[in-house]
Amino acid sequence: MRKVVRRLVRYGHEAYLVGGCVRDLLLTRRPKDFDVATSAHPEEVRALFRNSRIIGRRFRLVHVMFHGRKVIEVATFRRNPGASFDGQLIRSDNAFGTADEDAERRDFTINALFYDVEQGHIIDWVGGMHDIRLRLVRTVGDPERRFREDPVRILRAIKFSGRLDLGLAPDVYDAMVYCRETLQLAARPRVAEEILRLLRGGQARRSIYVAWETGVLDVLLPELAALLYDADGDDTPGARVWRQLGYLDQRHQAGDVLDDTVLWTLLLLEAMKEACEGQRDRAGAVSDYLEHLIERLAITRRCADGMRRIVAALPRVQSGRPGRIMRSETFPLVLDVAEADRLATGESTRPITALREAYLSKRKFDAQRRA
C-alpha cells in the first residue's frame, strides 16, 4: 500500500491511507485491508498501475492487485451531494471533491482519519482523534441528518460499537432511536448484509442487544424482538437466543468462519421453532414463516432453502438418527446449529461431536477411495 500511495504522490496527486485501516491501527487492531483516497481520477489511477481495474457503477473505484490476492482499493476524493440537501435519502454520491470534503462526507469521525505516508502523521478534519481517545462512535456532523441520508449507518454504528468495543455518543444513540423507522427505506440487500456483519464480527450478542435496546430490531425483525422482551428465566426462547448468539462469538474467537445460512438460522431459530409447533411438515412451516422475511430483508433463496432443510432435520440429528441428511452438503451446517441449540438448552454436545467425527471420517475415507 505504501507503493501505491508513493507512486500517486510522485505523479503529482494527493494520496493518503484512509478509513478503517487508520482507525484499526490507532486502536491497536490489525487492519483487514488498506484503502487509499486520492485526488487522482479513476482513469488516472488506472494509467499508473497496470495491475489494476476500475470497478463499480454508483461510484467508480480502482482495485490495484498484488500477487493475485492482495487488493488495495483506491477511491477518488468525494464530496457531499450538494449544499441543497433536504434530509432525504442520498440517491447519488458521485461528485469528486477535495480531501477535506471527502472527510466531511464520511459516516463516523473514527472512519474519517487520513494518514500521510510521506510525512508520517494523521490528518484529522473532523475530531476523529478525540473520539479515538474517548473510544466513542460519533457521526461526522448532525447524527439525525446523517442517519436520514443513509439509514444503514444506524447498523454500521452498532457494528463498530460492538466489534471495536466502543461507546455510542449520547446524541448518536438518541438519533438511532429517533430515526430507526427510516431503515424501512434502505436498500434491502444492504440491510441484510449489515445484519450478517453484526453476526460475523465476534460480538454478535452485544450487537444484537444494542439493536434490540434501541428498537432497531423492532423495525427489522419484530418477531425476534418480541421473544427477547420475554427472556426472564433460563428456559425461555429469549434466553436461548442470547446463548445461541454467544455460540457465534465463541466460534469466531476460535477462528471458525460460519456459513451465512448458519448465521441466519441461529438468529431466527427460536422464532422458527415456534412456527413449527404442532406442525407435521416442519419444512413447510419454516417456508411459510420465511416467505415474508425474504421479502422484507432480502434473505437469499440459498440461505432460506438451507434454513428450511436445517430446521426440518434438526430433531433427527438431535436424536442421533440423521438418516439421509448425513449424505447432504447441508449436514455440516445442521451440526453447527444442533451444537449451538444444545448449548443453549444446557444439553451435552457429545452426540453432535460424535456425528461430526463420523461425518469427517466418512469424507476422508471416500476421498482416499476416489484417489
C-alpha positions in Angstrom: 0.0 0.0 0.0 3.0 2.4 0.6 4.0 1.7 -3.0 0.5 2.7 -4.3 0.5 6.0 -2.2 4.0 6.9 -3.1 3.5 6.4 -6.8 0.4 8.6 -6.8 2.3 11.3 -4.9 5.3 11.0 -7.3 3.0 11.8 -10.2 1.6 14.9 -8.6 -1.5 13.6 -6.9 -2.6 13.8 -3.3 -2.9 10.4 -1.7 -3.5 9.1 1.8 -4.4 5.9 3.7 -7.9 6.4 5.0 -10.8 4.9 6.8 -10.8 1.6 8.6 -7.1 0.8 8.3 -6.1 4.0 10.0 -8.8 3.6 12.7 -7.8 0.0 13.4 -4.1 0.8 13.7 -4.9 3.6 16.2 -7.0 1.1 18.2 -4.1 -1.4 18.1 -6.0 -3.8 15.9 -4.8 -5.5 12.8 -6.5 -4.0 9.7 -8.2 -6.4 7.4 -7.4 -4.3 4.3 -6.0 -0.9 3.3 -7.8 1.8 1.4 -6.3 4.8 -0.3 -8.0 8.1 -1.1 -6.6 10.3 -3.8 -7.1 13.4 -5.9 -6.5 11.3 -9.0 -9.5 10.3 -11.0 -10.1 6.6 -11.7 -8.7 6.7 -15.3 -5.5 8.4 -13.9 -5.1 5.8 -11.3 -5.7 3.0 -13.8 -3.0 4.6 -16.1 -0.4 4.4 -13.3 -1.0 0.8 -12.3 -1.0 -1.9 -15.0 -2.2 -4.4 -12.3 -5.4 -2.6 -11.7 -9.0 -2.4 -12.8 -11.9 0.0 -12.5 -15.0 -1.3 -10.7 -18.3 0.0 -9.6 -21.3 1.8 -11.1 -22.6 4.0 -8.4 -19.1 5.3 -7.8 -16.1 4.0 -9.6 -13.1 2.7 -7.7 -9.8 1.2 -8.7 -8.6 -2.1 -7.4 -4.8 -2.4 -7.5 -3.9 -6.1 -7.3 -0.6 -7.6 -6.0 0.4 -11.2 -6.2 -3.0 -12.2 -7.4 -4.7 -11.9 -4.0 -3.9 -8.7 -2.1 -6.1 -5.8 -3.3 -5.6 -2.1 -2.5 -8.8 -0.1 -3.1 -8.2 3.4 -4.4 -11.0 5.9 -4.4 -11.1 9.5 -5.7 -11.9 12.1 -3.1 -15.7 12.8 -2.9 -17.8 15.5 -1.5 -21.4 15.6 -0.2 -24.0 15.6 -2.9 -24.8 19.3 -2.6 -25.4 22.1 -0.2 -29.2 22.0 -1.0 -29.6 18.5 0.6 -33.0 18.4 2.2 -32.7 15.5 4.6 -33.8 12.8 2.2 -32.0 9.6 1.2 -28.8 10.0 -0.8 -29.6 8.6 -4.2 -26.3 9.6 -5.9 -22.8 10.1 -4.4 -20.7 10.6 -7.5 -19.3 14.1 -7.0 -15.5 14.4 -6.9 -14.1 16.7 -4.2 -11.1 17.6 -2.1 -9.5 15.7 0.8 -11.2 17.7 3.5 -14.6 17.4 1.6 -14.1 13.7 1.5 -13.5 13.6 5.3 -16.7 15.6 5.8 -18.9 13.2 3.8 -17.8 10.1 5.7 -20.1 8.5 8.2 -18.2 8.5 11.6 -15.3 10.5 12.8 -13.3 7.4 13.6 -13.6 6.5 9.9 -12.6 9.9 8.5 -8.9 10.0 9.6 -6.3 10.3 6.8 -2.7 9.1 7.2 0.0 10.9 5.2 2.5 8.2 4.4 5.2 10.7 3.2 5.0 12.9 6.3 4.2 10.1 8.8 1.3 11.9 10.5 -2.5 11.8 10.9 -4.7 14.4 9.2 -7.9 15.0 11.2 -10.5 17.4 9.9 -13.5 16.1 11.9 -12.3 15.4 15.5 -11.7 11.7 15.0 -8.6 11.5 17.1 -10.6 12.9 20.0 -13.2 10.2 19.6 -10.5 7.5 19.3 -9.1 8.6 22.6 -12.6 8.6 24.2 -13.4 5.3 22.4 -16.7 6.7 21.0 -18.7 6.3 17.9 -19.8 9.7 16.7 -21.1 10.8 13.4 -19.5 13.4 11.2 -22.0 16.3 11.7 -25.5 16.0 12.9 -26.4 12.4 13.6 -30.1 12.7 12.7 -29.2 14.2 9.3 -26.5 11.6 8.7 -28.9 8.7 9.5 -31.7 10.1 7.3 -29.2 10.5 4.4 -28.3 6.8 4.7 -30.3 4.7 7.3 -27.8 1.8 7.0 -25.4 3.9 9.0 -27.5 3.0 12.1 -26.5 -0.6 11.7 -22.9 0.4 11.0 -22.9 2.4 14.3 -24.0 -0.8 16.1 -21.4 -2.8 14.3 -18.5 -0.5 15.2 -19.6 -0.2 18.8 -19.8 -4.0 19.2 -16.8 -5.1 17.1 -14.4 -2.4 18.4 -15.8 -2.2 21.9 -16.6 1.5 21.6 -19.4 3.5 23.3 -22.0 5.4 21.3 -22.1 9.2 21.8 -25.3 10.2 23.5 -26.6 12.2 20.6 -25.8 9.3 18.2 -27.7 6.9 20.4 -30.7 9.2 20.6 -30.7 9.7 16.8 -30.6 6.0 16.2 -33.7 5.6 18.3 -35.4 8.5 16.7 -34.5 7.5 13.1 -34.9 3.7 13.3 -38.0 3.6 11.2 -36.0 5.0 8.2 -34.4 1.6 7.9 -37.5 0.5 6.1 -36.5 2.9 3.3 -33.0 1.4 2.9 -32.0 -1.0 0.2 -32.9 -4.4 1.5 -29.7 -6.2 0.3 -27.6 -3.7 2.2 -29.6 -4.1 5.4 -29.3 -7.9 5.1 -25.5 -7.7 4.6 -25.1 -5.4 7.6 -27.1 -7.8 9.8 -24.8 -10.6 8.8 -21.8 -8.4 9.6 -23.2 -7.9 13.1 -23.3 -11.7 13.5 -19.9 -12.3 11.9 -17.9 -9.8 13.9 -17.2 -11.7 17.1 -19.6 -9.5 19.1 -23.0 -10.8 17.9 -24.6 -11.0 21.3 -23.6 -7.4 22.2 -24.5 -6.0 18.8 -28.0 -7.6 18.7 -28.5 -6.4 22.3 -27.9 -2.8 21.2 -30.2 -3.3 18.1 -32.9 -4.6 20.5 -32.3 -1.9 23.1 -32.6 0.9 20.6 -35.7 -0.5 19.0 -33.9 -1.2 15.7 -34.7 -4.9 16.0 -38.4 -4.0 16.3 -38.2 -2.4 12.9 -36.2 -5.1 11.2 -37.1 -8.3 13.0 -40.2 -7.7 15.2 -40.7 -11.5 15.6 -37.3 -11.8 17.2 -37.6 -8.6 19.3 -40.8 -10.0 20.8 -39.0 -13.1 22.0 -36.3 -11.0 23.6 -38.8 -8.9 25.6 -39.8 -12.2 27.3 -36.3 -13.5 28.3 -36.8 -13.9 32.0 -35.6 -17.2 33.3 -33.1 -19.6 31.8 -35.6 -21.8 29.9 -37.3 -19.2 27.7 -36.8 -18.7 24.0 -35.4 -15.3 24.5 -32.7 -16.6 26.9 -31.8 -19.3 24.4 -31.4 -16.7 21.7 -28.8 -14.9 23.8 -26.9 -18.1 24.4 -27.0 -19.0 20.7 -25.6 -15.6 19.8 -22.9 -16.3 22.4 -22.1 -19.5 20.5 -21.4 -17.4 17.3 -19.0 -15.3 19.3 -17.2 -18.3 20.7 -16.8 -19.8 17.2 -15.5 -16.5 15.9 -12.9 -16.4 18.7 -11.8 -19.9 17.7 -11.1 -18.7 14.2 -14.1 -20.5 12.6 -16.0 -19.0 9.7 -19.6 -20.0 9.8 -21.8 -20.1 6.7 -24.3 -17.3 6.3 -27.1 -19.9 6.4 -26.0 -20.9 9.9 -25.9 -17.2 11.0 -29.4 -16.6 9.8 -30.7 -19.9 11.2 -29.3 -19.2 14.7 -30.6 -15.7 14.8 -34.1 -16.9 13.9 -34.0 -20.4 15.3 -36.3 -19.9 18.3 -38.8 -18.0 16.2 -38.8 -20.8 13.6 -39.2 -23.4 16.3 -42.4 -21.6 17.4 -43.6 -21.6 13.8 -43.1 -25.4 13.7 -45.0 -26.2 16.9 -47.8 -28.6 16.2 -46.9 -28.9 12.5 -46.1 -32.2 10.9 -44.4 -30.6 8.0 -41.6 -28.6 9.6 -40.0 -27.7 6.3 -43.3 -26.3 5.1 -43.9 -24.4 8.3 -40.5 -22.8 8.1 -41.0 -21.9 4.4 -44.3 -20.1 5.2 -42.6 -18.3 8.1 -39.6 -17.2 6.0 -41.7 -16.0 3.0 -42.3 -12.5 4.3 -38.8 -12.3 5.8 -37.3 -13.0 2.4 -39.3 -10.0 1.0 -38.6 -7.8 4.0 -34.8 -8.4 4.4 -33.8 -9.9 1.0 -32.6 -13.1 2.6 -31.2 -15.1 -0.4 -33.1 -18.1 -1.6 -30.0 -20.2 -1.0 -30.0 -19.2 2.7 -33.7 -19.6 3.0 -33.7 -23.1 1.5 -30.8 -24.1 3.8 -32.7 -22.8 6.8 -35.7 -24.8 5.9 -33.7 -28.0 5.5 -31.7 -27.4 8.7 -34.8 -26.8 10.9 -36.6 -29.8 9.3 -33.6 -32.1 10.0 -32.8 -30.8 13.5 -35.0 -33.3 15.5 -33.5 -36.3 13.7 -29.9 -35.0 14.2 -30.5 -34.2 17.8 -31.8 -37.7 18.4 -28.7 -39.2 16.8 -30.5 -40.6 13.8 -29.7 -38.2 10.9 -30.6 -40.6 8.1 -30.1 -39.4 4.6 -29.3 -35.9 5.6 -25.8 -37.1 6.6 -25.0 -37.5 2.9 -26.1 -34.0 2.1 -23.9 -30.9 1.8 -26.2 -29.3 4.4 -25.2 -31.8 7.1 -22.2 -29.8 8.5 -24.5 -26.7 8.8 -27.1 -28.8 10.6 -24.4 -29.9 13.0 -23.3 -26.3 13.8 -26.9 -25.4 14.5 -27.6 -28.5 16.6 -24.4 -27.9 18.7 -25.5 -24.3 19.4 -29.0 -25.4 20.2 -27.8 -28.0 22.7 -25.5 -25.5 24.4 -28.4 -23.0 24.6 -30.6 -25.7 26.3 -27.9 -26.9 28.6 -27.7 -30.4 27.0 -24.5 -32.3 26.3 -22.9 -31.7 22.9 -21.2 -35.1 22.9 -23.7 -36.7 20.5 -23.2 -33.9 18.0 -19.4 -34.2 18.3 -19.7 -37.9 17.6 -21.8 -37.3 14.5 -19.3 -34.6 13.3 -16.4 -37.1 13.7 -18.3 -39.8 11.9 -19.1 -37.4 9.0 -15.4 -36.2 8.7 -14.1 -39.8 8.9 -16.5 -40.9 6.1 -15.5 -37.9 3.9 -11.8 -38.8 4.5 -12.5 -42.4 3.6 -14.4 -41.5 0.5 -11.6 -39.1 -0.7 -9.0 -41.8 -0.2 -11.1 -44.3 -2.1 -11.5 -41.9 -5.0 -7.8 -41.2 -5.1 
